[in-house]
Amino acid sequence: MVNIVVQISKYIIIILMAAYTFSCFSIFTRNYEDEERRVLIRQNVLMFLLQFAAFGAMYLAADDIRIMFIYAALAVTLLAVILLYNLIYPNVSRLVVNNMCMLINAGMIMITRLSSDNASPYGSAVRQMIFVVLGIVFGLTVPVLIRKLKVLENWTYIYAGVGGAALLIVAVFAVSSGGAKLSFDLGPISIQPSEFVKILFVFFVASSLKKSVEFKNIVVTTAVAAGHVLILVLSTDLGAALIFFVVYLIMLYVATRQPLYALAGIAAGVLAAVIGYHLFSHIQVRVQAWQDPFAAYSGGGYQLAQSLFAIGTGSWFGTGLFQGQPDMIPVAETDFIFSAITEEMGVIYALCLILICVSCYVMFLNIAMELRDPFYKLIALGLGTCYIFQVFLQIGGVTKFIPSTGVTLPLVSYGGSSLLSTMIMFGIIQGLYIIREDEEEERIERKRERELRNEPRKTNRKNTAKTRPRFEEVPKQRTRRKQRVR
Amino acid sequence: MTYFFVILFIALIAYVIYFTVVRARTVVNSPYNQRQDSFAETVVRGDIVDRNGNVLATTTVGDDGSETRSYPYGNVFSHVVGYSDSDLGNTGLESVENFELLTSNAFFLEKLQNQFTDSKNRGDTVVTTLDAELQQASYDALGDNRGAVVVMEASTGKILSMVSKPDYNPNTILSDWSTLNSDEDNSPLLNRATQGSYAPGSTFKIVTTLAFMRQNSNYGNYTYDCIGEITTGDTTIHCFDGTAHGYEDLRSSIANSCNSSFANIGTLLDIDGYRDTAEDLLFNSDLPSVLGYTKSSFALTSDSGEAEIMMTAMGQGKTTVSPYHMALITQAIANGGTLMEPYLVDSVTNYTGTEIRRNVPKSYRRLMTSDEAAQLKEYMAAVVEEGTGSVLSGASYSAAGKTGTAEYSMSDGEKTHSWFMGFTNVDNPELVISVITEGSDGSASGKAVSIARQILDSYYD
C-alpha cells in the first residue's frame, strides 16, 4: 500500500518538476510585470507542493519522524528566503532566487534519502540544513556589499594573493598527506578552499582586465592565472583546474575580443592536457574508466559503473524514493548525487534539473549583457561560466559523457564549502542585478534631465554606441525592465 | 561564445536521452550490477523458451512461496541456457537475459492488484532462437565425444543450436558444484562452443586460400605437384597419411586438403597481408557475441620463421580459434561475404505472450567481397563433391564445407581434433554448422563431418 503512494507521488513529482522547469523558460516570453509575477508565485507553489510530495512519500516509506523535522526546517527556511529577498531586495531577480531554492530543495530531498543509512541517521541532512541557513545569511548580506563597496575593483592583487596563498597551502598539505586531500579541517568542519578561491579568481581577472587590456597586462594576468591552475593541478584537483582555465579563457576573450588569444589558450589547454595525460597516472586511470568502466571495473571504473547502473535502472520515471539502491554508488551524496537522483526520481526529473541550471545561466548572461561597467560585467560573466561549467563537468562526468573530474553539483551536492561558495556567487550576481537596475535608473534620470535642458540627442547616441556592451548577442530574453517613476 | 554552453548542454541532454533509450538496457544487464538481485524480491523469474515455445527454463512457486528453477531438458541446454542459482550466480542466457527475466511487463491492472495483495509479479519470457529438436539432435550426434556444435541460420544469424560437451545438469548444479568445478581434466562448466580455443587444423586453409587469392589475381593458374611431403630448410611437412596427391590446382588442393600444397602457398604469401586477411576474418579481434567467448589468435608476423609460416598456412602453428568463430566465417562465406550478427534471443514477451520487444537480423560487417565469397563457396562445394567431405554428398540436401584434423601432443601420445565447418543448400544457403570433437587417438579423420551429417539429416528428414 505504501509502495503505491510512493509510486503515485513519483509521477506527481515529475509533473510538478516539469511544470516548474517549463515556467523557468516561458517566463522569458512574458511581457508584463504582473504576468511575470504570477509565474514566479506559481513557481513557489509548485516547489512547495513538490517538496511536500517528496518528503511525504519518504516519511511513509521509511516511517521515521525525523524526516518530517527536516521537512519542516527546510520548508520554513525556503519560505523565509523567498520572503526575505522580497522584503530586503525587491529588485533582485526573483527567478534566480526561485531556482536557487529549487536546487537546494532537490539536493536536500536526496541527501535526506541517502543519509537515512548514515552512521548517525540523517546526520548529513541536518549538517547540510545548517549550511543552507548559513548560506542564506551570506546570500542576503553579499548583494548590499557588492552594491556599496565601490573599491572592490581596485583590489586586484589582494584577490590573487589571498586566493593563490590558500591554494598553495592546500597543495602543500595535499602533497604531504599523499595527494587527493583537497580540504583542511578547522575543528569540526572541513573547508575546501578551492571552492571559495574560484570567486576571488574571477574578481582578480575582472579587475585586472578592466584596468587594461594592453598586451603587457594580459601577459601578467595570464601568468598569475596559469599559476592558479598549476597549483591546482599539482594538488590533483583537476576539476577545479579545468574550471579556472575555462573561466579565464572566456573572460579574456570577452574582455579583449581577440580570437587569437582564445585560439592560443585552447592550443595551450590541449597541449597541457596531452602532457598531463602522460605525466599523471591518475588522469590515465580516469580516462580508461571513462572509455570502458566495465573493463576497468576493479581499476577505477567501479564508481562510474555503479553510477551508470543507477541511471539505467532508474530510466525515465525512476524507481520511486526509497525504492532503489542509490546507496550502492560510492560518494552518492557528493560527487554522484545526480546518479542517485536519477535512479529514484527518473531521467525526466534529472533532465529538468539540468534545465533549471541552464535557466540560471541564461539569467546570469542576461544580467552580464545589460551591465555597463566592464568590471561588473566580467564578474557576472565569470561567475556564470564558473557555475555552468561546473554543472557540465559534474553531470557529464557521472553520465560517462566526458571523463569524470570529481567536482560537486552546485547547490545540490552535499558539502558546506560548495554550498556556501555557490550561495555567495548567487548573492554577488544578485548584487550585480541591483547595480544594473541602478544604472538603468540613472540613465532614465539623465535622460529626463537632458530633455528638461532640451539637449540635442545626437551626441548622446554616439556615446552609447561607444560604450555599448561589447558582448555577443544572447538569445533575446527579457530581464526585468522596471520603469520606476518617482 | 554564448552559444558554446548551450550547445554543450544540448549535447549532454541528447546523450542522456540516448543513454536511456539505447544503452541503458545493456549497461543494466552487466553481471557486475548487483541491483538485479533485488528485483527478485518483487518478481518471479520468467521463463526461457525455444523458438517453438518449448520451455527450456522455468520457475515454479511452491505453496509456501519457495521458488525452484527447473530445466526440463536437463543437460541438453546446459551451457547455452546456463543456470541461475542464488548462491552460484547466473551463466549463459540466464545471465545475459537476467534483467529481462526479472522485469515484469504484466498487464498493469494485474500488477496493481499484486501491489495490494503484496504478491509477486511474473517476470517476462525470453523467446530464444534455439530449436529444441535440432539441439537434441546435435546433443545426441556428439555422443560421448568431447567437443562442441554450433548451428546457425545462414541468412539471419539466428543461433539454432549450441552444444558443448562434457556438460552438466543445471537442475542439480548446486549439489554437483564442487565436483564440476574441480574437474580440471574435463572442465564441464566451460562452454567449448564459444570459449574453446583450438588449433583450427585444415579448416584454416580457407583463410590461407583467401589471403592467396587476394595477393595473386591469377590464383586460378596456381599449380603444385604433391609428392606427399614438402621440405624447406630443415622442416618437412607431410600430407595426411603421407598420401601423394600429384598434380593439383588451388581447387583440388583444397578438396584434397593437401598439406604440402598449402605449406607451399604459405611460403609464397606476404605475411603482413596474410595477417590483414586473418584479421579481416576477426582473428585477434572482438567477435559479435552475447555469450562470453575467447578471442581467436593469429600469431604470424613478418619476423616469423619459415617453419612456422608453413605450419600456420596448413592450420597448425600457434593459431587458435573457437568453433563459434569458425561458424561465423562460414556464415559470412555463405552470405556472400557479409556476416550477419549472430543472436540468441528472438523476442521478449510478457508472461502471457504479449510481445514487448523483438530482435531483427542485422548485418555485422562485410568480411570479404561477394566475388571472394562466391569463389570460396565453390571450393567448399568441391570438398563435398570430390574431396575429404564426401560423407555429405548424396544427401537430400546439398552441402559445402571444409574438414580439418588438428594434431597436438599430449603426455599420452599424439592426439587429434576433428573439425568440420560448412553450410547446406549451397545455392541459397540455409544452415551453417561448425563441429569439433576433441582428442581422438589419431584415427579421428572424418569424425566431425559424420556428426555434421547426422545432425543435418535429422533436420531435413
Chai-1 contact restraints between the chains, C-beta under 6 A:
chainA,res_idxA,chainB,res_idxB,connection_type,confidence,min_distance_angstrom,max_distance_angstrom,comment,restraint_id
A,I4,B,Q115,contact,1.0,0.0,6.0,A-B,restraint_1
A,F294,B,S30,contact,1.0,0.0,6.0,A-B,restraint_2
A,Y297,B,Y32,contact,1.0,0.0,6.0,A-B,restraint_3
A,A305,B,Y32,contact,1.0,0.0,6.0,A-B,restraint_4
A,L308,B,V27,contact,1.0,0.0,6.0,A-B,restraint_5
A,F309,B,N33,contact,1.0,0.0,6.0,A-B,restraint_6
A,F309,B,R35,contact,1.0,0.0,6.0,A-B,restraint_7
A,G312,B,A24,contact,1.0,0.0,6.0,A-B,restraint_8
A,G312,B,V27,contact,1.0,0.0,6.0,A-B,restraint_9
A,G312,B,V28,contact,1.0,0.0,6.0,A-B,restraint_10
A,T313,B,V28,contact,1.0,0.0,6.0,A-B,restraint_11
A,T313,B,R35,contact,1.0,0.0,6.0,A-B,restraint_12
A,Q325,B,R35,contact,1.0,0.0,6.0,A-B,restraint_13
A,V347,B,T20,contact,1.0,0.0,6.0,A-B,restraint_14
A,L351,B,I13,contact,1.0,0.0,6.0,A-B,restraint_15
A,V358,B,F9,contact,1.0,0.0,6.0,A-B,restraint_16
A,I388,B,F5,contact,1.0,0.0,6.0,A-B,restraint_17
A,F392,B,L8,contact,1.0,0.0,6.0,A-B,restraint_18
A,G396,B,L12,contact,1.0,0.0,6.0,A-B,restraint_19
A,T399,B,V16,contact,1.0,0.0,6.0,A-B,restraint_20
A,F401,B,L12,contact,1.0,0.0,6.0,A-B,restraint_21
A,F401,B,Y15,contact,1.0,0.0,6.0,A-B,restraint_22
A,E472,B,M1,contact,1.0,0.0,6.0,A-B,restraint_23
A,E472,B,T2,contact,1.0,0.0,6.0,A-B,restraint_24
A,V474,B,T2,contact,1.0,0.0,6.0,A-B,restraint_25
